[in-house]
Amino acid sequence: MTDRNRNDGRFNKADPGKIERDAATKAVLDNMAKLKALRLAREAAEPPRPAAAAKKPRAKSKPSDEKAPALSDWLASQQNGGRRT
């Protein structure tokens, strides 16, 4: 028996584990296809849903006319307040 025939024989043998995995994979794919078909049929049968209502903008917590203190003022107040980082 030559090396080529020996290698071909190795790959042509049926692996029981691979056969089971292939069967399980095929079962999962078939189930997914069936469920997808059922979902599409259900969606086609029901009336179209109205568009989602636009959300109301939230009120701002701080009026925009108030200015934030300058960075140097804020840093000075932090140091005076006991925070030294």
C-alpha positions in Angstrom: 0.0 0.0 0.0 1.5 3.4 -1.0 1.5 6.4 1.2 -1.1 8.1 -1.0 -3.6 5.3 -0.6 -3.0 5.2 3.1 -3.7 8.9 3.5 -6.8 8.7 1.3 -8.1 5.9 3.6 -7.6 8.0 6.7 -9.8 10.8 5.3 -12.5 8.5 3.9 -13.3 6.8 7.1 -16.5 7.9 8.7 -15.9 9.6 12.1 -18.9 8.9 14.4 -18.4 12.1 16.3 -18.4 14.2 13.1 -21.5 12.5 11.9 -23.3 13.3 15.1 -22.1 16.9 15.0 -23.2 17.3 11.4 -26.7 15.9 12.3 -27.0 18.2 15.3 -25.9 21.2 13.2 -28.4 20.3 10.5 -31.2 20.0 13.1 -30.4 23.4 14.5 -30.3 25.0 11.1 -33.5 23.4 10.1 -35.2 24.6 13.3 -33.9 28.1 12.8 -35.2 28.2 9.2 -38.6 26.9 10.4 -38.8 29.6 13.2 -37.8 32.3 10.8 -40.5 31.3 8.3 -43.1 31.3 11.2 -41.9 34.8 12.3 -42.1 36.2 8.8 -45.6 34.8 8.3 -46.8 36.2 11.6 -45.3 39.6 10.8 -46.9 39.6 7.4 -50.3 38.7 8.9 -50.4 41.5 11.5 -51.1 45.1 10.7 -48.2 47.5 10.5 -47.2 49.1 13.7 -47.3 52.8 14.1 -44.0 54.7 14.2 -42.6 55.1 17.7 -43.6 58.4 19.3 -40.9 61.0 19.5 -39.4 61.5 23.0 -39.9 64.8 24.7 -36.6 66.6 25.3 -35.7 66.7 28.9 -35.6 69.9 30.8 -32.1 71.2 31.4 -31.2 71.3 35.1 -29.2 74.5 34.8 -30.4 77.5 32.8 -28.1 78.3 29.9 -27.8 82.0 30.8 -25.8 81.1 34.0 -22.1 81.0 33.4 -19.9 78.5 35.0 -17.1 80.0 37.1 -13.7 80.4 35.5 -11.3 77.5 35.9 -8.9 79.5 38.0 -11.7 80.6 40.3 -12.9 77.1 40.7 -9.4 75.8 41.4 -8.8 78.5 44.0 -12.1 77.6 45.7 -11.2 73.9 45.7 -7.8 74.7 47.4 -9.4 77.0 49.9 -12.0 74.4 50.7 -9.3 71.9 51.7 -9.0 69.9 48.5 -5.4 69.7 47.4 -4.9 67.2 44.6 
